[in-house]
Amino acid sequence: SYKKIIDSAKKILRGQTKDIEKNLRTQISTASKNKNFELANIKKKQLAALQRIKLKQKIISQVNINQDIINLSSIGQKTILTLMTVRKGILGDKFNFTIDNKLSLPDKEIFQNFINQFYTHKADLPKNIILPTKINKNQTLLEKNIKIILPQRGKNKDLLALVKKNADLVADRMPINPNIKKLLSLQKLLKL
């Protein structure tokens, strides 16, 4: 039925494929015993496709933890804020947000403002938010007991660097006046 297909798709997206694989193996076996080799072949192809999808899902933790990793990159008055989700230990979606930073707000304030707006009405809240800088917790984070993690080393530090690299790549592709780009490069080089 249609509902079964939708439920199976949801399970696959969540990385919960064990039952689906078992069911496909049973269907392959039953079809082969009944000499319905065409159906067995279709189910075998579905099982192979499911296994390919599983391989592409990047498992980053054996712990079933939900966390968001956020970092940013600025170029001129534009800031790219990148958010990556981890759900049940599996690296999930990546979102890039372009922020006009005409007031040249420091990174801490950008993170603070983003988190206050983004998580206030969000239903799927993570247990942890990984950031490169400390922020003040807003009411939503306090009520939902969401921890802010500032990693110094380990997997979380590596994930934060990965998200930073993604933000840098998006920022580098932004259209910007070549003269301003040169000035920004010089500013970066001189650490001004």
C-alpha positions in Angstrom: 0.0 0.0 0.0 1.0 3.7 -0.4 1.3 4.1 3.4 3.8 1.2 3.6 5.9 2.7 0.8 6.0 6.1 2.6 6.9 4.4 6.0 9.7 2.4 4.3 11.1 5.6 2.7 11.1 7.3 6.1 12.9 4.4 7.7 15.5 4.4 4.9 16.1 8.1 5.3 16.6 7.6 9.0 19.0 4.8 8.4 16.7 2.2 9.8 17.1 -0.4 7.1 17.5 -3.7 9.0 13.8 -4.7 8.8 13.4 -3.7 5.2 16.5 -5.7 4.2 15.1 -8.8 6.1 11.8 -8.4 4.4 13.4 -8.1 0.9 15.5 -11.2 1.5 12.3 -13.1 2.6 10.5 -11.9 -0.6 13.5 -13.0 -2.7 13.5 -16.5 -1.1 9.7 -16.9 -1.4 9.7 -15.8 -5.1 12.5 -18.2 -5.9 10.8 -21.1 -4.2 7.6 -20.3 -6.2 9.8 -20.1 -9.4 8.8 -16.5 -9.8 12.3 -15.5 -10.9 11.3 -12.1 -12.4 9.9 -11.0 -9.0 13.0 -12.4 -7.2 15.2 -10.4 -9.6 13.3 -7.2 -9.0 13.5 -7.7 -5.2 17.2 -8.5 -5.5 17.8 -5.2 -7.4 15.8 -3.4 -4.7 18.0 -5.0 -2.0 21.2 -4.0 -3.9 19.9 -0.4 -4.3 19.1 -0.2 -0.6 22.6 -1.4 0.3 24.1 1.3 -2.0 22.0 3.9 -0.2 23.2 2.6 3.2 26.9 2.9 2.1 26.3 6.5 1.1 24.9 7.4 4.5 27.9 8.6 6.5 27.8 7.2 10.0 29.9 9.4 12.2 29.0 8.1 15.6 28.1 4.8 17.1 26.0 6.8 19.6 22.5 7.6 18.4 22.9 11.3 19.1 21.2 14.3 17.4 23.4 17.3 17.0 23.8 20.4 14.8 27.2 21.7 13.8 27.4 25.4 12.8 30.2 27.4 11.5 30.6 30.5 9.2 32.8 32.3 6.7 32.7 36.0 5.9 33.7 37.8 2.8 33.2 41.6 2.8 29.8 42.4 4.2 28.4 38.9 3.5 28.6 36.0 5.9 27.9 32.4 4.9 26.6 30.4 7.8 26.6 26.6 7.3 24.6 24.2 9.4 25.0 20.4 9.2 22.7 18.0 11.0 23.5 14.7 12.6 20.5 12.5 13.4 20.9 9.2 15.2 24.7 9.3 14.5 24.2 9.8 10.8 25.5 12.9 9.0 22.3 14.4 7.5 21.4 17.6 5.8 23.6 20.7 5.1 22.1 24.2 4.9 23.8 27.4 3.8 22.5 30.7 4.9 23.7 34.0 3.4 23.6 36.9 6.0 24.1 40.6 5.2 26.5 41.8 7.8 26.6 45.5 7.0 27.2 46.3 10.6 30.3 44.1 10.7 28.9 42.2 13.7 31.4 39.8 15.4 31.0 36.1 14.8 29.7 35.5 18.3 26.8 37.9 17.7 26.0 36.3 14.3 25.8 32.9 15.9 23.7 34.2 18.8 21.2 36.0 16.5 21.0 33.0 14.1 20.4 30.5 16.9 17.8 32.7 18.6 15.9 32.9 15.4 16.4 29.4 13.9 15.7 27.3 17.0 12.9 29.2 18.6 10.1 27.6 16.5 11.9 24.5 15.2 10.3 21.1 16.0 13.3 18.8 15.4 15.7 20.2 18.0 19.1 18.6 18.5 20.5 17.5 21.9 23.7 19.4 21.2 24.8 22.4 19.1 28.5 22.4 18.2 30.0 25.9 17.7 33.4 27.4 17.4 32.6 30.2 19.9 30.7 30.5 23.1 27.2 32.1 23.1 24.5 32.9 25.6 21.7 30.3 25.7 18.3 31.6 24.7 15.0 30.5 26.4 14.4 27.7 23.9 17.8 26.2 24.5 17.4 26.4 28.2 13.9 24.9 28.3 14.8 22.0 25.9 18.1 21.4 27.7 20.1 21.8 24.6 23.9 21.8 25.2 26.3 24.1 23.4 29.6 22.3 22.8 32.9 24.1 22.0 35.1 21.2 21.0 38.9 21.5 21.5 39.8 18.2 19.9 38.4 15.0 18.6 35.5 14.1 16.2 33.4 17.2 17.0 36.4 19.5 16.3 36.9 17.7 13.0 33.2 18.1 12.1 33.4 21.8 13.0 36.4 22.2 10.6 34.4 20.3 7.9 31.5 22.7 8.3 33.9 25.7 8.2 35.5 24.4 5.0 32.0 24.1 3.4 31.2 27.7 4.4 34.5 28.8 3.0 33.8 27.1 -0.3 30.4 28.7 -0.6 31.8 32.1 0.4 34.6 31.8 -2.2 32.0 31.3 -5.0 30.0 34.4 -4.1 30.1 37.1 -6.7 32.1 40.0 -5.4 33.9 43.0 -7.0 37.5 41.9 -7.9 39.0 45.0 -6.2 37.1 44.3 -3.0 38.3 40.7 -3.2 41.9 41.8 -3.5 41.5 44.2 -0.5 40.0 41.4 1.6 42.8 39.1 0.7 45.3 41.7 1.7 43.4 42.4 4.9 43.5 38.7 5.7 47.2 38.4 4.9 48.0 41.4 7.1 45.7 40.1 9.8 43.8 43.4 10.1 
